[in-house]
Amino acid sequence: MQNFRVTLSRRQCLKLAGLALGGAGLLRDAVADERPDTLESPRVQRHSVDQPQITIATATGRHTVYVDIVFDRDTSDSTLKGKRPPPPDEGVLFVVTVVRPISLSNSGVPFATDILFVTQDGRIIEIHPAIMPNDARVFTANIPVKAALQTRAGLIRSLDIVAGDHVLHKIFGRTV
């Protein structure tokens, strides 16, 4: 009788352990992971769900920011109201279907934020850095825009974002 040895990758071992604990179908996935015909492009997962991402193109390079996308908000209140500060590379992208001036407030947000206003073609036209926590002022774009990006304060400074830089995403018709 011949002896043969099977070598499994760490990922395969973990999936097999999951199968032993009751995870159905994990053996099939463990074997498929090593087959080149089943490879897909990597997906971003944060908080156990796929999270959309945008790219900000600046003079220092292209930078990924993970966003929650909010369409057509009727109020100027932020969705960050009453929440904990997100990681430095996360934010909320407020998008309108009809290009118009957008207004945002930091009222009720317990941490400082940055706000960027973005035109229909993805160009950043207005920047409001380091807005203080619970600041009741309403920040409105001076011209009609497609979106506003609100992030934890410091993103503008850390990425050297200036007016004229671009946000790349299919919403703006520009992708990486």
N, C-alpha and C positions, 0 to 999 in steps of 0.2 A: 504494500500500500504506500502510495506517495504522500508525502507531507508537502503542503504549500502554505505560503504565508501571505496574508493580505495586509497591506499597510494603508491605514486611513489617515486622512488629514485631521487636524484638530477640530475643524468645523464639522467634518463627518462624524467624528466621535461624539461631539456635543449633540448633534442631531439624533444620533442613534440612542444616546442617553435619554433624550426627550421622548423618543419612540417607546423606550422601555417604561417610561413614566406615563404613557398613555397618549402621546401625541401621534395621531394617525397621519400617515402619508409622509412622514419626515424621512424615512429611508429612501423613498423615491427622490426627494429633493436633495438628499445628501449625495446620491450618485449623480444626479443631473448637474450639481454644482461644478463637477470636474469635467463635464463634456463641453467642448468649445462651441457646439452648435446651439447651446441653450443660454449663452451669455447675453445679458441685456446691459444697457447702459446703467450706471449706478443711480440709485434713487436716494434722495435726501430724506431721512427720517429723523424727526425731532418730536419728542413727547409722544412717541408711538404712532404718529400719523405722518403721512407725506406732507411736507411743508413747502409752499411755493418759494421760489427765490428770484431775486432780481440781481442784476450786475450793475454796479456804478463804475463808469469809465472816467478816470481822472488822469491828471498828468503823472501820477505815481503808479498807474496801472489799473487793472480791472479787479474790483472787489465784490465779493458775494455778500448779499444781505438777505436773510430769511425773513419773510413777511407773512402777515395775515392780510388778506385782501378784503376790503370792505367796499361794497358798491353803493353809490348814491345815498349817502347819509343826509338826512334832513336837518340835523342839528350840528352845531359847531363843537359839541362835546366830543372828547376823545374816547375811544374804546379802551384806552389804558387807565381810565378812571377807576381808582380804588384798587388797582392791581399792583403786584410787586414789580420791581424793575426787570425788564427782559435782559437777556444776555446782550453784550455790546454789539453783536452782529445781527440783531433782530429788531423788527419794527412793525408798524402798521401802514399799509398803503391804502389810502382812501382814493377811490376811483369814481369819476362821474361819467355817465354815458353822454351827456351833452356838455361840451366844453364851456366852462363858466368859472367865475371867481369862486374859490373854495375858502371857507373859514374854519379855523381850528382854535380851540382853547385848551389851556393846560389846567383849567379849573378842576379840582378833584383828583388830579394826578399827583401821587405822593412822591414823585421824583422828578428831577430836571429832564427836559427833553430837547431834541433838535427837531426843527421842521424844515422840510424842503418842498418847494412847489415846482411841479414838473409839467411842461407843455405837452401837447398832443404828440409831438415827435420825440419825446423823451428828454428834451433839454431842460436842465435845472435852471430856473430863472430867478428864483428868490430863495434866500437862506436865512433862517432864524435860529442861531445856535444858543444853546444853554439857557432855555426858558426855565425860570425858577419853578419849583414845585408849587402847585395850587395857584399859579398865576391866573388871575381872572381875565386878563386882556385877551381879546379875540384877534388872531392873526389872519389876515385875509390877503390873498394873492392880488397884486396890483393889476394883473391882466387875466383874462380867462385861461384856465389851465385844465389839464386832463386828470391830474392826480396830486396828492400831497403825501409825503412820506414823513411819519413821525417815529423817531427812534429815541432811545435813551441818550441823554446828553453825552457828547464826546465823540460821536461818530464823525461829525463834520471835521473836527480837528484832527482826529486820528487818521482819516483817509485823505486829508487835504482837499476836501470838496470845495469847489468854487462855482459861482454862477457860470454857466456855459458848459459844464460837465454834462454827461449824459447818463440816463438810466436805460438799461437795455432789458427789454421784456416784450413779449408779443403784444401786450396791451398798447405799447407805443409803436409797434411796427418795426422794432429793432431788437434783434436777438444777438447772442454771442456768436 
